[in-house]
Amino acid sequence: FLTRVEFDDDNNGIVVRLHPAGKESPVVIDPEIRFGSPVVRGIPTETLAEQVTAGDSVESVARDFDLDLGDVIAALSYEGIGRQTAA
């Protein structure tokens, strides 16, 4: 748990950000970004997954949202969508 949590800089022990897939993943949950929805660089993982399941390629979603391909793949993984499942 502690490896997935960021605490405040004031050492008050307050959790300010969560990395549900680990800190190496771009997926974060931050209550100050989109009310705590899981996001990749400010874009909800759900939005990225919806685009792919609607038929857009992973590559085109990455281009459309100005993300790295790995960012979109991480969002899909977080949402439980394998790349082969995507249209």
Backbone bond lengths (Angstrom), bond angles and torsions (degrees), N, CA, C in turn:
res aa  C-N    CA-C-N  psi(-1)  N-CA   C-N-CA  omega(-1)  CA-C   N-CA-C  phi
1 F - - - 1.455 - - 1.527 111.20 -
2 L 1.306 117.02 -46.55 1.468 120.73 -175.58 1.520 112.64 -64.91
3 T 1.320 118.24 -24.66 1.465 120.28 178.76 1.516 111.94 -76.76
4 R 1.331 117.19 -11.41 1.465 121.05 -178.21 1.523 112.81 -107.34
5 V 1.304 116.77 6.24 1.461 121.26 -173.49 1.524 110.51 -119.12
6 E 1.335 115.74 141.45 1.472 121.47 170.97 1.518 107.57 -111.11
7 F 1.313 115.05 132.26 1.454 120.56 178.40 1.520 110.37 -101.03
8 D 1.326 116.15 163.71 1.461 120.73 179.52 1.526 110.37 -64.12
9 D 1.311 115.51 158.48 1.460 121.23 -178.07 1.529 112.93 -74.90
10 D 1.326 117.20 -14.54 1.464 120.74 -176.87 1.526 112.56 -86.40
11 N 1.331 116.39 4.47 1.468 121.75 -179.27 1.523 113.16 57.30
12 N 1.327 115.86 36.06 1.456 120.96 176.35 1.525 111.53 -87.90
13 G 1.326 116.89 -4.55 1.457 120.44 -179.25 1.507 113.41 78.95
14 I 1.320 116.89 16.54 1.461 120.38 -179.07 1.526 108.97 -91.26
15 V 1.325 115.63 127.89 1.459 120.75 177.50 1.523 108.29 -76.39
16 V 1.325 116.37 127.02 1.461 120.41 -179.16 1.522 112.68 -111.50
17 R 1.322 117.26 -19.03 1.465 119.97 -177.23 1.517 108.70 -156.44
18 L 1.319 116.19 143.00 1.455 122.30 178.83 1.523 109.09 -120.41
19 H 1.308 116.24 137.34 1.466 123.33 175.99 1.531 106.43 -111.15
20 P 1.337 118.49 87.20 1.467 120.81 -171.67 1.523 114.42 -61.78
21 A 1.310 118.34 -27.26 1.469 121.47 179.69 1.525 111.15 -103.64
22 G 1.317 117.56 14.08 1.458 121.92 -178.09 1.521 111.09 99.02
23 K 1.306 115.79 157.35 1.467 120.42 -175.59 1.517 113.81 -68.91
24 E 1.326 118.00 -17.47 1.465 120.11 176.83 1.528 111.94 -77.46
25 S 1.321 117.11 -14.42 1.464 122.18 179.32 1.530 110.08 -88.11
26 P 1.336 117.59 145.56 1.464 120.11 177.76 1.530 113.84 -77.84
27 V 1.318 117.65 -4.42 1.471 121.20 -179.43 1.524 109.11 -78.08
28 V 1.336 115.96 124.42 1.465 120.85 178.89 1.523 110.55 -133.54
29 I 1.323 114.22 153.98 1.461 122.06 172.11 1.516 105.69 -120.02
30 D 1.322 115.26 115.33 1.460 121.96 -177.38 1.524 106.90 -134.30
31 P 1.326 118.50 120.31 1.458 119.92 -177.62 1.527 114.06 -60.38
32 E 1.326 117.73 -17.04 1.454 120.38 179.30 1.526 113.24 -93.06
33 I 1.324 116.64 -0.86 1.460 121.54 176.69 1.525 108.01 -120.56
34 R 1.315 116.46 116.73 1.465 122.71 178.17 1.531 112.50 52.49
35 F 1.314 116.33 37.67 1.460 123.48 176.72 1.524 113.50 56.48
36 G 1.325 116.95 30.54 1.451 120.90 176.18 1.514 115.26 88.14
37 S 1.326 117.46 8.85 1.464 119.49 174.74 1.526 108.48 -69.81
38 P 1.328 117.97 146.25 1.465 118.75 176.82 1.526 110.49 -64.60
39 V 1.315 115.95 130.27 1.466 121.12 -176.24 1.523 111.26 -134.46
40 V 1.321 114.40 160.25 1.461 123.02 168.97 1.518 105.37 -122.96
41 R 1.303 116.53 112.86 1.471 123.36 -179.05 1.541 111.92 52.02
42 G 1.336 114.94 40.28 1.459 121.24 177.16 1.518 115.43 87.63
43 I 1.320 118.38 -4.23 1.466 122.09 -178.80 1.529 108.06 -105.10
44 P 1.332 117.90 125.79 1.466 119.91 -178.87 1.529 112.35 -57.38
45 T 1.327 114.68 135.63 1.456 119.29 178.07 1.525 110.37 -60.46
46 E 1.308 117.00 -33.75 1.466 121.85 179.06 1.532 110.79 -61.55
47 T 1.316 117.18 -41.01 1.469 121.64 179.19 1.517 110.77 -62.77
48 L 1.318 116.59 -45.28 1.461 120.54 179.85 1.529 110.49 -63.55
49 A 1.327 116.30 -42.83 1.464 120.53 179.38 1.530 111.36 -64.88
50 E 1.322 116.85 -39.84 1.471 120.31 178.62 1.524 111.34 -61.63
51 Q 1.319 116.53 -40.54 1.466 120.43 179.19 1.530 110.68 -60.97
52 V 1.319 115.46 -43.79 1.466 119.47 -177.92 1.523 111.05 -70.52
53 T 1.329 117.17 -43.38 1.469 118.70 -179.75 1.525 111.35 -69.20
54 A 1.329 117.49 -20.67 1.466 121.12 176.74 1.524 111.80 -78.99
55 G 1.330 116.60 -8.63 1.451 118.70 175.34 1.512 116.47 122.23
56 D 1.322 118.12 -8.95 1.464 120.05 177.77 1.524 109.53 -73.03
57 S 1.302 116.97 145.74 1.465 119.92 176.99 1.524 109.46 -73.88
58 V 1.313 115.20 155.78 1.456 120.76 178.23 1.524 109.57 -59.12
59 E 1.322 115.84 -39.72 1.460 120.46 -179.75 1.526 112.07 -64.56
60 S 1.335 116.97 -40.81 1.467 118.89 -179.34 1.527 111.21 -70.92
61 V 1.318 117.33 -35.07 1.468 120.18 176.54 1.527 109.48 -64.41
62 A 1.312 116.41 -42.22 1.469 119.81 177.77 1.526 110.26 -60.04
63 R 1.320 116.49 -44.24 1.471 120.45 178.80 1.523 111.34 -64.88
64 D 1.324 116.51 -46.83 1.469 121.00 -177.01 1.526 112.82 -60.18
65 F 1.326 116.11 -35.50 1.464 120.21 -177.67 1.529 112.59 -101.56
66 D 1.334 116.84 7.41 1.455 122.84 179.23 1.528 111.54 55.16
67 L 1.338 115.07 49.46 1.457 122.30 179.49 1.518 109.82 -118.69
68 D 1.304 115.57 160.12 1.457 120.42 170.95 1.524 107.84 -72.92
69 L 1.307 116.06 153.28 1.457 121.04 177.86 1.528 110.57 -57.55
70 G 1.316 116.81 -39.87 1.461 121.46 178.76 1.517 113.34 -62.00
71 D 1.339 116.78 -31.69 1.467 120.60 177.45 1.524 110.71 -64.66
72 V 1.321 116.25 -44.52 1.465 120.68 -179.40 1.525 109.97 -67.72
73 I 1.312 116.52 -41.64 1.464 119.98 178.76 1.526 110.55 -62.42
74 A 1.332 117.87 -39.39 1.465 121.50 177.11 1.528 110.82 -63.75
75 A 1.334 117.15 -40.01 1.466 120.98 177.92 1.524 110.54 -64.36
76 L 1.324 116.44 -43.03 1.464 120.35 178.58 1.520 110.86 -63.14
77 S 1.303 115.96 -42.64 1.463 120.20 178.56 1.523 110.47 -61.80
78 Y 1.330 116.82 -44.18 1.454 120.43 178.29 1.530 110.95 -60.25
79 E 1.308 116.90 -39.63 1.468 121.82 -179.62 1.532 112.53 -80.46
80 G 1.318 116.99 0.01 1.457 120.53 176.56 1.513 114.53 79.90
81 I 1.317 115.56 24.53 1.456 120.90 -179.80 1.522 108.33 -112.53
82 G 1.326 116.32 116.57 1.448 119.58 176.55 1.520 109.72 -77.35
83 R 1.300 115.98 153.95 1.467 119.30 -177.92 1.522 110.74 -61.83
84 Q 1.334 118.43 -34.67 1.452 120.52 179.41 1.525 111.48 -70.66
85 T 1.333 118.11 -22.89 1.464 122.11 177.27 1.525 110.73 -74.76
86 A 1.319 116.26 -29.04 1.463 120.79 -178.97 1.510 109.85 -64.08
87 A 1.315 115.37 145.35 1.455 121.05 -178.31 1.461 109.61 -62.92
